[in-house]
Amino acid sequence: MGQRKKYDKEYKEQVVLRILAEETTIGEVAKELEVHYTTIRDWVKTYKCDGAGAFPGSGNLKADDDEMRKLRKQLADLKEENEILKKAAAYFVKNLK
């Protein structure tokens, strides 16, 4: 089995921009890079939807995804703090009697 090729953000953008400028076709690029047609097609689709932020890079998230991750983390932290406060309030109410 062959090693999977990795292409950086700039390279993908150059390929997509060549296709969108009609300098080449998806099929031609796929043959040239020895990459499956659907992979190149997906790069083009992604770029059309997300523009310059389409290929954030290894381990990075698109801005919307990063914001969602931060909000989920914040929500989880607040839920945990709320549970702690509930337990503390119950403890103090119990000790007041």
C-alpha positions as CSV (number, residue, x, y, z in Angstrom):
1,M,0.0,0.0,0.0
2,G,1.3,3.4,-0.9
3,Q,2.1,6.3,1.4
4,R,-0.7,8.8,1.5
5,K,0.4,12.2,0.0
6,K,-0.2,15.4,2.0
7,Y,-0.6,18.7,0.3
8,D,-0.4,22.0,2.3
9,K,-3.0,24.7,2.2
10,E,-1.1,26.9,-0.3
11,Y,-0.7,24.0,-2.8
12,K,-4.4,23.1,-2.6
13,E,-5.4,26.7,-3.2
14,Q,-3.1,27.0,-6.2
15,V,-4.6,23.9,-7.7
16,V,-8.1,25.0,-7.1
17,L,-7.5,28.5,-8.4
18,R,-6.0,27.0,-11.6
19,I,-9.2,25.0,-12.1
20,L,-11.5,27.9,-11.3
21,A,-9.5,30.1,-13.7
22,E,-10.1,27.3,-16.3
23,E,-6.4,26.9,-16.8
24,T,-6.9,23.2,-16.3
25,T,-9.5,20.6,-15.4
26,I,-10.1,18.5,-12.3
27,G,-9.3,15.4,-14.4
28,E,-6.1,16.8,-15.7
29,V,-4.9,17.8,-12.2
30,A,-5.9,14.4,-10.8
31,K,-3.8,12.6,-13.4
32,E,-0.9,15.1,-13.0
33,L,-0.8,14.7,-9.2
34,E,-1.8,11.0,-9.3
35,V,-4.6,11.8,-6.9
36,H,-8.2,10.5,-7.2
37,Y,-10.6,12.7,-9.2
38,T,-13.0,13.0,-6.2
39,T,-10.2,14.4,-3.9
40,I,-9.6,17.3,-6.3
41,R,-13.3,17.8,-6.8
42,D,-13.7,18.0,-3.0
43,W,-10.9,20.6,-2.8
44,V,-12.8,22.7,-5.3
45,K,-16.2,22.3,-3.5
46,T,-14.6,23.1,-0.2
47,Y,-12.9,26.2,-1.6
48,K,-16.1,27.4,-3.2
49,C,-18.0,27.1,0.1
50,D,-15.3,28.4,2.5
51,G,-13.0,30.6,0.3
52,A,-9.5,31.3,1.6
53,G,-10.2,29.6,4.9
54,A,-11.0,26.3,3.2
55,F,-7.8,24.5,4.1
56,P,-6.9,25.5,7.6
57,G,-4.0,23.0,7.8
58,S,-3.0,20.0,9.9
59,G,-4.6,20.2,13.4
60,N,-6.2,23.6,12.8
61,L,-9.9,24.3,12.6
62,K,-11.8,26.7,10.5
63,A,-12.8,29.8,12.4
64,D,-16.4,28.7,12.9
65,D,-15.3,25.2,14.1
66,D,-12.8,26.8,16.5
67,E,-15.4,29.1,17.9
68,M,-17.8,26.2,18.4
69,R,-15.1,24.2,20.2
70,K,-14.4,27.1,22.5
71,L,-18.1,27.6,23.3
72,R,-18.6,23.9,24.0
73,K,-15.6,24.0,26.4
74,Q,-17.0,27.1,28.1
75,L,-20.4,25.5,28.5
76,A,-18.9,22.4,30.0
77,D,-16.9,24.5,32.5
78,L,-20.0,26.5,33.5
79,K,-22.0,23.3,34.0
80,E,-19.3,21.9,36.2
81,E,-19.2,25.2,38.2
82,N,-23.0,25.1,38.5
83,E,-22.9,21.6,40.0
84,I,-20.2,22.6,42.5
85,L,-22.3,25.6,43.6
86,K,-25.4,23.4,43.9
87,K,-23.5,21.0,46.2
88,A,-22.1,23.8,48.2
89,A,-25.5,25.4,48.6
90,A,-27.0,22.1,49.7
91,Y,-24.2,21.6,52.2
92,F,-24.7,25.0,53.8
93,V,-28.5,24.6,54.0
94,K,-28.0,21.3,55.7
95,N,-25.6,22.8,58.3
96,L,-27.9,25.8,59.0
97,K,-30.6,23.5,60.5
